Amino acid sequence: MSLELSILKSLYFTNPQSIADLSSDIGKSVPNITKTVNNLLEREVIIENGLAPSTGGRRPVQFSLNVKNLPYILAIAIDQYYTSIALVDFSNKAVKATETIAIDLKESISPTGEITKLIDDYLPFLNPTDILAVGITAPGFVDAHAGVNNSYPKNNELYNLRKIIEDHTHIPTYLENDSTAIAIAEQKLGSVKDVDHALVINLNWGVGLGMIIDNKLFKGHSGYAGEFSHIPLSNLNKLCSCGKKGCLEVEASLVAAVESATAKIESGEQSMLSQTFKNKGRITGDKLLDAAISGDQLAIEAINKIGYMLGKGVATLMHIINPEKIIISGRGAKAGRILSHQIQSAILEFSIHRLSKDTIIEISKLKNAQLLGSACIAVEHSKWKNLKSESSINLKQQTQ
């Protein structure tokens, strides 16, 4: 990687920085950093951004990316039932409002066809030179290096999702596991930025995990570490989506919460979700979370139930990793205040206090963590070949 590229990536993840900061972060000498920074200033790719706090001498100049002279990033976040898309700049601000549509990966006749149509509808006047890269995050056994999803056979279109999107858009495209990407977002831009040992839990339709060990993302020998959903902690004789019984997912995921709430409504218990269920024959995870936050007792009980089992799983992880921090992220983090009490209760019950007492449990503060992770993936892996003086996307046309 060129020094110029290293500086640009460093400024994306930590903004602003002085020359000394950049030298420390990248591991290159101050004279080399200074020369390259001056070159980037001349080209107006970066700009001066005030002075750093004094450490006893002259306050150093800080530098930031010149966002208006950089291309955009197209971030796509996929889960089992929904796909979201956002166009963001290099300060991670939305250039165009996020759009989310329902795409059931199992039931759709052509999920990649639906995703490419979403891109076309979202950016009908797409010019590939206006976008640095596309970052895609999705559940499954993703081989980020090969750009394939090994959860699917090679003849399934989702196996080659990255290539299909790249061929369709003519933009460099990168693929990563959803939980891994969320952990990267938390490490680079969130609550574990300066934490050496942390676990980031992706509470969604399943329960994913990203691990930061010795301040580095840990993916294991085959790259698939973090399948938290399938730790055998459930006593229910219920089949998991993986085909096995006893997986944590069957009691600690949003799917489990929806199933619990649905069963109670069907048995006659009253809830603000009852009318929705009567009209549509089902309730969604988002509706359940909203109801719980609004104080609906049945919804709260469903969230409490998965929170307790999630805490039991977290206690297991504590004994193995002994992390400094555990972040609850993903779609389910929306119910953080409700979840946290049950998680803490289970941790007290199932963990050794001497081991768990110094671990901090937090609800993620990042909004749209998976989409942000998608943007991080695009920037981290991009070769940055299409830097230009000014974007030419006509956003007025895009939003008409």
C-alpha positions as CSV (number, residue, x, y, z in Angstrom):
1,M,0.0,0.0,0.0
2,S,1.4,3.4,-0.9
3,L,2.0,6.0,1.8
4,E,-0.5,8.3,0.1
5,L,-3.2,5.6,0.3
6,S,-2.3,4.9,4.0
7,I,-2.7,8.5,4.9
8,L,-6.1,8.8,3.2
9,K,-7.4,5.6,4.9
10,S,-6.0,6.7,8.3
11,L,-7.8,10.1,8.0
12,Y,-11.1,8.4,7.1
13,F,-11.0,6.3,10.3
14,T,-9.6,9.0,12.6
15,N,-10.3,12.6,11.7
16,P,-8.6,15.0,12.1
17,Q,-4.9,14.1,12.7
18,S,-1.6,15.9,12.9
19,I,1.5,14.8,11.0
20,A,2.8,13.3,14.3
21,D,-0.5,11.4,14.7
22,L,-0.3,10.1,11.2
23,S,3.3,9.0,11.6
24,S,2.4,7.1,14.8
25,D,-0.6,5.5,13.2
26,I,1.0,4.5,9.9
27,G,4.5,3.7,11.3
28,K,6.3,6.0,8.8
29,S,8.8,8.8,9.5
30,V,7.7,12.3,10.1
31,P,9.7,13.6,7.0
32,N,8.0,11.1,4.7
33,I,4.6,11.8,6.1
34,T,5.2,15.6,5.8
35,K,6.2,15.3,2.1
36,T,3.2,13.2,1.2
37,V,0.8,15.4,3.2
38,N,2.1,18.5,1.3
39,N,1.5,16.7,-2.0
40,L,-2.1,15.8,-1.0
41,L,-2.7,19.4,0.1
42,E,-1.5,20.7,-3.2
43,R,-4.0,18.4,-5.0
44,E,-6.7,19.5,-2.5
45,V,-7.4,15.9,-1.5
46,I,-6.9,16.9,2.1
47,I,-7.3,20.2,3.9
48,E,-6.0,21.8,7.1
49,N,-8.4,21.5,10.0
50,G,-7.4,23.7,12.9
51,L,-4.7,23.1,15.6
52,A,-4.3,20.1,17.9
53,P,-4.4,20.6,21.7
54,S,-1.1,21.8,23.1
55,T,1.2,19.3,24.7
56,G,3.6,21.9,25.9
57,G,5.0,23.4,22.7
58,R,3.6,24.9,19.5
59,R,0.2,23.4,18.6
60,P,0.5,21.2,15.5
61,V,-1.7,21.7,12.5
62,Q,-4.4,19.0,12.0
63,F,-5.5,17.6,8.6
64,S,-8.8,16.1,7.3
65,L,-10.0,14.6,4.1
66,N,-11.4,17.2,1.7
67,V,-14.8,15.4,1.4
68,K,-16.1,17.6,-1.4
69,N,-13.2,16.5,-3.7
70,L,-13.6,12.8,-3.0
71,P,-15.9,10.2,-4.5
72,Y,-18.8,8.7,-2.7
73,I,-19.2,5.3,-1.1
74,L,-22.2,3.0,-1.8
75,A,-23.0,0.9,1.3
76,I,-25.3,-2.1,1.1
77,A,-26.4,-4.0,4.2
78,I,-28.2,-7.3,3.8
79,D,-29.8,-9.6,6.3
80,Q,-32.1,-12.5,6.0
81,Y,-35.3,-10.4,5.4
82,Y,-34.3,-6.8,4.6
83,T,-31.7,-5.0,2.4
84,S,-30.7,-1.4,3.0
85,I,-28.7,0.9,0.7
86,A,-27.0,4.3,1.4
87,L,-24.8,6.7,-0.5
88,V,-22.4,8.4,1.9
89,D,-19.4,10.7,1.7
90,F,-16.1,10.3,3.4
91,S,-17.3,11.8,6.6
92,N,-20.0,9.0,6.6
93,K,-22.7,11.6,6.1
94,A,-25.6,10.5,4.0
95,V,-25.6,12.1,0.5
96,K,-29.0,10.4,-0.2
97,A,-31.4,9.0,2.4
98,T,-31.1,5.4,3.2
99,E,-33.7,3.1,1.6
100,T,-34.7,-0.3,3.0
101,I,-36.8,-2.9,1.2
102,A,-37.9,-6.4,2.1
103,I,-35.9,-9.2,0.4
104,D,-36.3,-12.6,1.9
105,L,-33.1,-14.4,0.9
106,K,-34.7,-17.8,1.2
107,E,-38.0,-17.1,-0.5
108,S,-37.0,-14.7,-3.2
109,I,-36.8,-16.2,-6.7
110,S,-33.8,-14.0,-7.5
111,P,-32.4,-12.0,-4.5
112,T,-29.5,-10.7,-6.5
113,G,-32.0,-9.4,-9.2
114,E,-33.9,-7.6,-6.5
115,I,-30.7,-6.1,-5.1
116,T,-29.5,-4.9,-8.5
117,K,-32.9,-3.4,-9.1
118,L,-32.7,-1.6,-5.7
119,I,-29.3,-0.1,-6.8
120,D,-30.8,1.0,-10.2
121,D,-33.8,2.5,-8.5
122,Y,-31.8,4.2,-5.8
123,L,-29.2,5.7,-8.2
124,P,-30.9,5.9,-11.7
125,F,-28.2,8.2,-13.0
126,L,-25.3,6.3,-11.7
127,N,-21.8,7.2,-13.0
128,P,-19.3,4.6,-11.8
129,T,-16.5,7.3,-11.6
130,D,-18.5,9.1,-8.9
131,I,-18.3,6.2,-6.5
132,L,-15.1,4.9,-5.0
133,A,-16.4,1.4,-4.1
134,V,-19.4,-0.6,-3.1
135,G,-19.3,-2.3,0.3
136,I,-21.7,-5.2,0.8
137,T,-22.2,-7.0,4.1
138,A,-24.4,-10.1,4.5
139,P,-24.9,-13.0,6.9
140,G,-23.1,-16.3,6.2
141,F,-19.7,-17.9,5.8
142,V,-18.2,-15.1,3.8
143,D,-14.7,-15.5,2.4
144,A,-13.9,-11.8,2.1
145,H,-10.6,-12.5,0.3
146,A,-12.2,-14.6,-2.4
147,G,-15.4,-12.4,-2.4
148,V,-17.8,-15.3,-2.1
149,N,-20.4,-16.5,0.4
150,N,-19.8,-20.1,1.2
151,S,-23.1,-20.5,2.9
152,Y,-24.5,-21.2,-0.6
153,P,-23.5,-23.7,-3.2
154,K,-21.5,-22.4,-6.1
155,N,-24.6,-22.6,-8.4
156,N,-26.6,-20.3,-6.1
157,E,-26.4,-16.7,-7.2
158,L,-25.8,-15.5,-3.6
159,Y,-22.5,-17.4,-3.6
160,N,-21.2,-14.9,-6.3
161,L,-23.1,-11.8,-5.0
162,R,-20.0,-9.6,-5.0
163,K,-19.1,-10.4,-8.6
164,I,-22.7,-9.9,-9.8
165,I,-22.9,-6.5,-8.2
166,E,-19.5,-5.5,-9.5
167,D,-20.4,-6.6,-13.0
168,H,-23.7,-4.7,-12.8
169,T,-22.4,-1.4,-11.5
170,H,-18.8,-1.5,-13.0
171,I,-17.6,-0.3,-9.6
172,P,-15.0,-2.1,-7.4
173,T,-17.1,-4.2,-4.9
174,Y,-16.2,-5.8,-1.6
175,L,-18.1,-8.4,0.5
176,E,-17.8,-9.1,4.2
177,N,-19.8,-11.0,6.9
178,D,-22.4,-8.7,8.6
179,S,-21.2,-9.4,12.1
180,T,-17.5,-8.9,11.2
181,A,-18.4,-5.6,9.5
182,I,-20.2,-4.4,12.5
183,A,-17.2,-5.2,14.7
184,I,-15.0,-3.3,12.3
185,A,-17.3,-0.3,12.5
186,E,-17.2,-0.4,16.3
187,Q,-13.4,-0.8,16.3
188,K,-12.7,2.0,13.8
189,L,-15.5,4.5,14.6
190,G,-17.3,3.3,17.7
191,S,-17.1,2.3,21.3
192,V,-14.1,-0.1,21.1
193,K,-11.7,2.2,19.1
194,D,-9.0,2.1,21.8
195,V,-9.9,-1.2,23.3
196,D,-7.5,-4.2,23.0
197,H,-10.0,-7.0,23.8
198,A,-13.6,-6.6,22.9
199,L,-16.6,-8.6,21.7
200,V,-19.3,-7.1,19.5
201,I,-22.6,-9.0,19.4
202,N,-24.8,-8.6,16.4
203,L,-28.3,-9.2,17.7
204,N,-30.5,-9.6,14.6
205,W,-32.6,-12.5,13.3
206,G,-29.6,-14.6,14.4
207,V,-26.9,-13.8,16.9
208,G,-23.5,-13.0,15.3
209,L,-20.2,-12.1,16.9
210,G,-17.2,-10.1,16.0
211,M,-14.0,-10.4,18.1
212,I,-11.3,-7.9,18.7
213,I,-8.3,-9.5,20.3
214,D,-5.0,-7.7,20.9
215,N,-6.6,-4.7,19.1
216,K,-7.0,-6.8,15.9
217,L,-10.0,-8.4,14.3
218,F,-9.9,-12.1,15.0
219,K,-11.5,-14.3,12.3
220,G,-10.0,-17.7,13.1
221,H,-8.2,-20.2,10.9
222,S,-10.8,-20.5,8.2
223,G,-12.1,-16.9,8.6
224,Y,-15.5,-18.0,10.1
225,A,-14.9,-17.3,13.8
226,G,-17.9,-15.7,15.6
227,E,-20.8,-18.1,14.9
228,F,-22.2,-17.3,18.3
229,S,-25.7,-18.3,17.2
230,H,-24.7,-22.0,17.2
231,I,-23.2,-22.4,20.6
232,P,-25.3,-25.2,22.1
233,L,-26.8,-23.5,25.2
234,S,-30.6,-24.1,24.5
235,N,-32.5,-26.8,26.3
236,L,-35.3,-26.6,23.9
237,N,-35.7,-29.6,21.5
238,K,-36.1,-27.1,18.7
239,L,-34.4,-27.3,15.3
240,C,-32.1,-24.3,14.5
241,S,-31.8,-22.8,11.0
242,C,-28.4,-24.7,10.8
243,G,-30.2,-28.0,11.1
244,K,-29.0,-28.8,14.6
245,K,-30.8,-28.7,18.0
246,G,-29.7,-26.8,21.1
247,C,-28.3,-23.6,19.4
248,L,-28.5,-20.3,21.2
249,E,-30.2,-18.8,18.3
250,V,-33.5,-20.6,18.9
251,E,-33.9,-18.7,22.2
252,A,-31.8,-15.5,21.9
253,S,-32.5,-14.0,18.5
254,L,-35.2,-11.6,17.3
255,V,-36.8,-14.5,15.4
256,A,-37.2,-16.2,18.8
257,A,-38.7,-13.0,20.3
258,V,-41.2,-12.7,17.4
259,E,-42.2,-16.3,17.8
260,S,-42.7,-16.0,21.5
261,A,-44.8,-12.8,21.1
262,T,-46.8,-14.4,18.3
263,A,-47.6,-17.5,20.4
264,K,-48.9,-15.4,23.2
265,I,-51.1,-13.3,20.9
266,E,-52.5,-16.5,19.3
267,S,-53.4,-17.8,22.8
268,G,-55.5,-14.7,23.4
269,E,-53.1,-12.3,25.3
270,Q,-53.7,-8.7,24.5
271,S,-51.1,-6.4,23.1
272,M,-50.8,-3.3,21.0
273,L,-49.5,-5.7,18.4
274,S,-52.8,-7.7,18.4
275,Q,-54.4,-5.6,15.7
276,T,-51.4,-5.8,13.5
277,F,-51.4,-9.6,13.8
278,K,-55.1,-9.7,13.1
279,N,-54.7,-7.6,9.9
280,K,-51.5,-9.1,8.5
281,G,-51.3,-12.5,10.2
282,R,-47.9,-11.8,11.5
283,I,-45.7,-9.3,13.4
284,T,-42.3,-8.1,12.4
285,G,-39.2,-7.8,14.5
286,D,-39.2,-4.0,14.1
287,K,-42.8,-3.7,15.2
288,L,-42.0,-5.9,18.2
289,L,-39.1,-3.7,19.1
290,D,-41.2,-0.5,18.7
291,A,-43.9,-2.0,20.9
292,A,-41.5,-2.9,23.6
293,I,-39.9,0.5,23.6
294,S,-43.5,2.0,23.9
295,G,-44.1,-0.1,27.0
296,D,-46.2,-3.0,25.7
297,Q,-45.9,-5.6,28.3
298,L,-46.2,-8.6,26.0
299,A,-43.4,-7.2,23.8
300,I,-41.2,-6.4,26.7
301,E,-41.6,-10.0,28.0
302,A,-40.6,-11.4,24.6
303,I,-37.5,-9.1,24.6
304,N,-36.7,-10.0,28.2
305,K,-36.8,-13.7,27.4
306,I,-34.2,-13.4,24.6
307,G,-32.1,-11.0,26.7
308,Y,-31.7,-13.5,29.5
309,M,-30.6,-16.2,27.1
310,L,-28.3,-13.7,25.4
311,G,-26.8,-13.0,28.8
312,K,-26.2,-16.7,29.4
313,G,-24.3,-16.8,26.1
314,V,-22.3,-13.7,27.0
315,A,-21.3,-15.2,30.3
316,T,-19.9,-18.2,28.4
317,L,-17.9,-15.8,26.1
318,M,-16.5,-14.0,29.2
319,H,-15.0,-17.1,30.6
320,I,-13.3,-17.8,27.3
321,I,-12.1,-14.4,26.1
322,N,-12.1,-12.2,29.3
323,P,-12.8,-9.1,27.3
324,E,-12.6,-5.5,28.5
325,K,-15.8,-4.5,26.7
326,I,-18.8,-6.3,25.2
327,I,-21.0,-4.2,22.8
328,I,-24.6,-5.2,21.9
329,S,-25.1,-4.0,18.4
330,G,-27.3,-4.9,15.4
331,R,-31.0,-4.4,14.8
332,G,-31.8,-5.6,18.3
333,A,-29.7,-2.9,20.0
334,K,-32.7,-0.7,19.5
335,A,-34.2,-2.3,22.7
336,G,-31.0,-1.8,24.6
337,R,-32.5,-0.4,27.8
338,I,-34.8,-3.4,28.1
339,L,-32.2,-6.0,27.1
340,S,-29.4,-4.7,29.3
341,H,-31.1,-5.6,32.6
342,Q,-31.8,-9.2,31.6
343,I,-28.3,-9.6,30.2
344,Q,-26.7,-8.3,33.4
345,S,-29.0,-10.6,35.4
346,A,-27.9,-13.7,33.5
347,I,-24.2,-12.7,33.7
348,L,-24.5,-12.5,37.5
349,E,-26.1,-15.9,37.5
350,F,-23.8,-17.8,35.1
351,S,-20.4,-16.1,35.4
352,I,-17.6,-16.1,37.9
353,H,-17.7,-12.7,39.4
354,R,-13.9,-12.2,39.7
355,L,-13.7,-12.8,35.9
356,S,-16.7,-10.8,34.8
357,K,-16.7,-7.8,37.2
358,D,-14.2,-5.8,35.1
359,T,-16.0,-6.3,31.8
360,I,-18.1,-3.4,30.6
361,I,-21.4,-4.2,28.8
362,E,-22.6,-1.5,26.5
363,I,-25.4,-1.0,23.9
364,S,-23.9,0.3,20.7
365,K,-24.1,4.0,20.1
366,L,-23.7,3.7,16.3
367,K,-26.7,4.3,14.1
368,N,-27.1,1.8,11.3
369,A,-24.0,-0.1,12.4
370,Q,-24.1,-2.6,9.6
371,L,-24.4,0.0,6.9
372,L,-21.5,1.9,8.5
373,G,-19.5,-1.4,8.5
374,S,-20.3,-1.7,4.8
375,A,-18.8,1.7,4.1
376,C,-15.7,0.8,6.3
377,I,-15.2,-2.3,4.2
378,A,-15.3,-0.3,1.0
379,V,-12.8,2.2,2.2
380,E,-10.5,-0.4,3.8
381,H,-10.2,-2.6,0.7
382,S,-10.4,0.0,-2.1
383,K,-7.4,0.8,-4.2
384,W,-8.6,4.5,-4.4
385,K,-8.1,4.7,-8.2
386,N,-10.8,7.1,-9.0
387,L,-9.9,10.2,-6.9
388,K,-11.1,13.3,-8.6
389,S,-11.4,17.1,-8.1
390,E,-15.1,17.2,-7.7
391,S,-18.1,14.8,-7.8
392,S,-20.4,15.2,-10.8
393,I,-23.4,13.3,-9.5
394,N,-26.5,15.4,-10.0
395,L,-28.1,14.8,-6.6
396,K,-31.1,16.9,-7.6
397,Q,-31.8,14.4,-10.4
398,Q,-31.2,11.5,-8.0
399,T,-33.8,12.6,-5.5
400,Q,-36.5,13.6,-8.0
